[in-house]
């Protein structure tokens, strides 16, 4: 089984790749490197530089690496915070983005 991780060269994506490798999975990464870095992909993991919207590229990766599953890192997360005024705990939905270069 091979897992295709889109955005696997970014901060969260590269951690996802490491976790999958630690679990014994075979991984291939597709990333356009707009906010990711090639050095963030672990050695031995194939990195294909391109866009997820390129259907021909995606199809060739799936066929070449016999991809069974496609994963992408989350773009949003919920962060709990405590309101000082109401003294209640709420959740803030925050967009996960890379810092500007």
Residue frames as a rotation matrix with the C-alpha (Angstrom) as fourth column:
UNK 1
0.580 0.815 0.000 0.00
0.815 -0.580 0.000 0.00
0.000 0.000 -1.000 0.00
UNK 2
-0.648 -0.742 0.172 1.36
0.744 -0.665 -0.065 3.42
0.162 0.085 0.983 -0.95
UNK 3
0.395 0.740 -0.544 -0.05
0.808 -0.562 -0.178 6.66
-0.437 -0.369 -0.820 0.41
UNK 4
-0.238 -0.363 0.901 0.13
0.735 -0.674 -0.077 9.88
0.635 0.643 0.427 -1.61
UNK 5
0.118 0.210 -0.971 0.53
0.839 -0.544 -0.016 12.90
-0.531 -0.812 -0.240 0.66
UNK 6
0.246 0.011 0.969 -0.30
0.694 -0.700 -0.169 16.17
0.677 0.714 -0.180 -1.05
UNK 7
0.627 -0.097 0.773 1.45
-0.390 -0.898 0.203 19.13
0.675 -0.429 -0.601 0.57
UNK 8
0.888 -0.239 -0.393 3.90
0.430 0.736 0.523 16.73
0.164 -0.634 0.756 2.19
UNK 9
-0.112 -0.978 0.174 6.82
0.796 -0.193 -0.573 19.18
0.595 0.074 0.801 1.96
UNK 10
0.150 0.241 0.959 5.18
-0.290 -0.916 0.276 21.71
0.945 -0.320 -0.068 4.27
UNK 11
-0.564 -0.414 0.714 5.46
-0.757 -0.085 -0.648 21.90
0.329 -0.906 -0.265 8.05
UNK 12
0.053 0.677 0.734 2.39
-0.819 0.450 -0.355 19.84
-0.571 -0.583 0.579 8.92
UNK 13
0.809 0.292 -0.510 2.60
-0.570 0.602 -0.559 17.64
0.143 0.743 0.653 5.83
UNK 14
-0.061 -0.915 -0.400 6.19
-0.529 0.369 -0.764 16.62
0.846 0.165 -0.507 6.52
UNK 15
-0.613 -0.068 0.787 5.22
-0.770 0.274 -0.576 15.59
-0.176 -0.959 -0.220 10.07
UNK 16
0.517 0.840 0.165 2.40
-0.723 0.531 -0.443 13.54
-0.459 0.110 0.882 8.56
UNK 17
0.560 -0.394 -0.728 4.93
-0.521 0.516 -0.680 11.85
0.644 0.760 0.084 6.24
UNK 18
-0.551 -0.808 0.207 7.24
-0.646 0.256 -0.719 11.05
0.528 -0.530 -0.663 9.18
UNK 19
-0.253 0.547 0.798 4.32
-0.814 0.325 -0.482 9.60
-0.523 -0.771 0.363 11.14
UNK 20
0.777 0.556 -0.294 3.26
-0.619 0.593 -0.515 7.41
-0.112 0.582 0.805 8.21
UNK 21
0.172 -0.808 -0.564 6.84
-0.513 0.415 -0.751 6.20
0.841 0.419 -0.342 7.73
UNK 22
-0.647 -0.394 0.652 7.12
-0.753 0.201 -0.626 5.39
0.116 -0.897 -0.427 11.45
UNK 23
0.161 0.813 0.559 3.93
-0.720 0.485 -0.497 3.31
-0.675 -0.322 0.663 11.06
UNK 24
-0.430 -0.469 0.771 5.62
0.098 0.825 0.557 1.33
-0.897 0.315 -0.309 8.28
UNK 25
0.653 0.743 0.144 3.71
0.283 -0.063 -0.957 2.86
-0.702 0.666 -0.252 5.37
UNK 26
-0.428 -0.669 0.607 5.11
0.859 -0.090 0.505 3.51
-0.283 0.737 0.613 1.91
UNK 27
0.414 0.549 -0.726 4.73
0.408 -0.825 -0.391 7.22
-0.814 -0.134 -0.566 1.02
UNK 28
-0.407 -0.467 0.785 5.05
0.900 -0.350 0.258 9.46
0.154 0.812 0.563 -2.03
UNK 29
-0.126 0.277 -0.953 4.74
0.505 -0.809 -0.302 13.27
-0.854 -0.519 -0.038 -1.80
UNK 30
-0.089 0.163 0.983 3.17
0.908 -0.392 0.148 15.68
0.410 0.905 -0.113 -4.28
UNK 31
0.331 0.121 -0.936 3.88
0.644 -0.754 0.130 19.34
-0.690 -0.645 -0.328 -3.50
UNK 32
0.713 -0.060 0.699 4.27
0.581 -0.508 -0.636 22.52
0.393 0.859 -0.327 -5.55
UNK 33
-0.174 -0.857 -0.485 6.76
0.982 -0.115 -0.149 23.88
0.072 -0.502 0.862 -2.98
UNK 34
0.152 0.289 0.945 4.91
0.296 -0.926 0.236 27.20
0.943 0.244 -0.226 -2.78
UNK 35
0.520 -0.014 0.854 5.16
-0.736 -0.515 0.439 27.07
0.434 -0.857 -0.278 1.02
UNK 36
0.944 -0.193 0.269 7.02
0.011 0.829 0.559 23.79
-0.331 -0.524 0.785 1.47
UNK 37
0.249 -0.940 -0.235 10.66
-0.947 -0.287 0.146 22.79
-0.204 0.187 -0.961 1.09
UNK 38
0.508 -0.087 -0.857 12.24
-0.452 0.820 -0.351 19.80
0.733 0.566 0.377 -0.61
UNK 39
-0.577 -0.814 -0.064 14.54
-0.330 0.304 -0.893 19.28
0.747 -0.494 -0.445 2.38
UNK 40
-0.332 0.534 0.778 11.47
-0.930 -0.046 -0.365 18.73
-0.159 -0.844 0.512 4.61
UNK 41
0.732 0.549 -0.403 10.68
-0.630 0.772 -0.091 15.48
0.261 0.321 0.910 2.80
UNK 42
0.466 -0.576 0.672 12.53
-0.444 0.504 0.741 12.56
-0.765 -0.643 -0.021 4.43
UNK 43
-0.429 -0.719 -0.547 15.28
-0.880 0.195 0.434 10.88
-0.206 0.667 -0.716 2.44
UNK 44
-0.965 0.006 0.262 14.05
0.061 0.977 0.202 7.94
-0.255 0.211 -0.944 0.42
UNK 45
-0.026 1.000 0.014 10.54
0.501 0.025 -0.865 9.35
-0.865 -0.016 -0.501 -0.01
UNK 46
-0.500 -0.137 0.855 9.77
0.861 -0.180 0.475 10.26
0.089 0.974 0.208 -3.63
UNK 47
-0.175 0.408 -0.896 8.94
0.239 -0.865 -0.440 13.96
-0.955 -0.291 0.054 -4.05
UNK 48
-0.279 0.191 0.941 7.03
0.956 -0.040 0.291 15.00
0.093 0.981 -0.172 -7.15
UNK 49
-0.685 0.010 -0.728 6.96
0.192 -0.962 -0.194 18.76
-0.702 -0.273 0.657 -7.67
UNK 50
-0.821 0.500 0.275 3.66
0.238 -0.138 0.962 19.80
0.519 0.855 -0.005 -9.21
UNK 51
-0.653 0.670 0.353 0.10
-0.756 -0.602 -0.257 20.89
0.040 -0.435 0.900 -8.53
UNK 52
-0.706 0.469 0.531 -2.72
0.076 0.795 -0.601 18.69
-0.704 -0.384 -0.597 -7.28
UNK 53
0.268 0.865 -0.424 -4.94
-0.376 -0.312 -0.873 20.17
-0.887 0.393 0.242 -9.99
UNK 54
-0.275 -0.438 -0.856 -2.81
-0.961 0.107 0.255 18.59
-0.020 0.892 -0.451 -12.73
UNK 55
0.601 0.680 0.420 -4.93
-0.683 0.710 -0.172 15.50
-0.415 -0.184 0.891 -13.41
UNK 56
0.758 -0.371 -0.536 -2.43
-0.246 0.598 -0.763 13.88
0.604 0.710 0.362 -15.77
UNK 57
-0.314 -0.914 0.258 0.37
-0.584 -0.028 -0.812 14.24
0.749 -0.406 -0.524 -13.22
UNK 58
-0.165 0.333 0.928 -1.80
-0.943 0.222 -0.247 12.88
-0.289 -0.916 0.278 -10.40
UNK 59
0.845 0.530 -0.065 -2.88
-0.518 0.784 -0.342 9.93
-0.130 0.323 0.937 -12.55
UNK 60
0.426 -0.761 -0.490 0.72
-0.260 0.415 -0.872 9.10
0.866 0.499 -0.021 -13.44
UNK 61
-0.488 -0.570 0.661 1.80
-0.784 -0.046 -0.619 9.22
0.383 -0.820 -0.425 -9.78
UNK 62
0.229 0.683 0.694 -1.08
-0.865 0.470 -0.177 6.97
-0.447 -0.559 0.698 -8.77
UNK 63
0.933 0.129 -0.335 -0.23
-0.304 0.779 -0.549 4.46
0.190 0.614 0.766 -11.51
UNK 64
0.202 -0.959 -0.198 3.57
-0.361 0.116 -0.926 4.56
0.911 0.258 -0.323 -11.07
UNK 65
-0.697 -0.521 0.493 3.57
-0.593 0.031 -0.804 4.23
0.404 -0.853 -0.331 -7.29
UNK 66
-0.415 0.636 -0.651 0.43
0.369 0.772 0.518 2.07
0.831 -0.025 -0.555 -7.01
UNK 67
-0.895 0.094 0.436 -1.24
-0.383 -0.661 -0.645 4.58
0.228 -0.744 0.628 -4.69
UNK 68
-0.529 0.718 -0.451 -4.06
0.692 0.673 0.259 3.17
0.490 -0.175 -0.854 -2.55
UNK 69
0.429 0.621 -0.656 -4.81
0.890 -0.414 0.190 6.24
-0.153 -0.666 -0.730 -0.46
UNK 70
-0.222 -0.432 0.874 -4.46
0.491 -0.824 -0.283 10.01
0.843 0.366 0.395 -0.76
UNK 71
0.333 0.250 -0.909 -3.97
0.931 -0.241 0.275 12.19
-0.150 -0.938 -0.313 2.32
UNK 72
-0.022 -0.361 0.932 -3.59
0.360 -0.873 -0.329 15.90
0.933 0.328 0.149 2.76
UNK 73
-0.768 -0.279 -0.576 -2.65
0.632 -0.186 -0.752 17.84
0.103 -0.942 0.320 5.87
UNK 74
0.270 0.926 -0.262 -5.42
0.949 -0.303 -0.091 19.91
-0.164 -0.224 -0.961 7.47
UNK 75
-0.369 -0.332 0.868 -5.68
0.551 -0.831 -0.083 23.54
0.749 0.447 0.490 6.49
UNK 76
0.079 0.466 0.881 -7.73
-0.577 -0.699 0.422 24.47
0.813 -0.542 0.213 9.54
UNK 77
-0.544 -0.143 -0.827 -7.67
0.534 0.702 -0.472 23.48
0.648 -0.698 -0.305 13.18
UNK 78
0.577 0.727 0.373 -9.72
0.052 -0.488 0.871 24.32
0.815 -0.483 -0.319 16.22
UNK 79
-0.579 -0.806 -0.123 -7.86
0.300 -0.070 -0.951 25.84
0.759 -0.587 0.282 19.14
UNK 80
0.411 0.742 -0.530 -9.52
0.802 -0.019 0.596 26.02
0.432 -0.670 -0.603 22.56
UNK 81
-0.667 -0.576 0.472 -9.25
0.224 -0.760 -0.610 29.31
0.710 -0.301 0.636 24.43
UNK 82
-0.201 0.554 -0.808 -10.65
0.978 0.066 -0.198 30.66
-0.056 -0.830 -0.555 27.67
UNK 83
0.075 0.342 0.937 -12.67
0.407 -0.868 0.285 33.84
0.910 0.360 -0.204 27.51
UNK 84
-0.860 -0.439 -0.260 -11.75
0.422 -0.326 -0.846 36.27
0.286 -0.837 0.466 30.27
UNK 85
-0.736 0.597 0.320 -15.02
-0.614 -0.787 0.056 38.16
0.285 -0.155 0.946 30.12
UNK 86
0.305 0.940 -0.154 -17.42
-0.793 0.340 0.506 35.20
0.528 -0.033 0.849 30.21
UNK 87
-0.312 -0.564 0.764 -15.05
-0.888 0.460 -0.023 32.71
-0.339 -0.686 -0.644 31.90
UNK 88
0.713 0.516 0.475 -16.03
-0.260 0.823 -0.504 30.02
-0.651 0.236 0.721 29.45
UNK 89
-0.465 -0.845 0.262 -13.94
-0.069 0.330 0.941 27.86
-0.882 0.420 -0.212 27.19
UNK 90
0.688 0.637 -0.347 -14.60
-0.373 -0.100 -0.922 28.29
-0.623 0.764 0.169 23.49
UNK 91
0.042 -0.654 0.755 -13.03
0.660 0.586 0.471 26.99
-0.750 0.478 0.457 20.30
UNK 92
0.295 -0.075 -0.953 -11.51
-0.539 -0.836 -0.101 29.19
-0.789 0.543 -0.287 17.63
UNK 93
0.677 -0.082 0.732 -11.34
0.578 0.675 -0.459 27.82
-0.457 0.733 0.504 14.07
UNK 94
0.359 -0.676 -0.644 -7.98
-0.423 -0.733 0.533 29.01
-0.832 0.081 -0.549 12.76
UNK 95
0.973 -0.114 -0.200 -6.49
-0.158 0.305 -0.939 28.71
0.168 0.945 0.279 9.31
UNK 96
0.482 -0.861 0.162 -3.12
0.283 0.328 0.901 26.96
-0.829 -0.389 0.402 9.33
UNK 97
0.964 -0.206 0.166 -0.78
0.094 -0.319 -0.943 28.86
0.247 0.925 -0.289 7.03
UNK 98
0.148 -0.979 -0.137 2.92
0.982 0.162 -0.100 29.21
0.121 -0.120 0.985 6.62
UNK 99
0.327 -0.093 -0.940 4.44
0.378 -0.899 0.221 32.51
-0.866 -0.427 -0.259 7.75
UNK 100
0.998 0.050 -0.029 5.15
-0.004 -0.443 -0.896 34.96
-0.058 0.895 -0.442 4.92
UNK 101
0.384 -0.915 0.124 8.63
0.923 0.375 -0.086 34.75
0.032 0.148 0.988 3.45
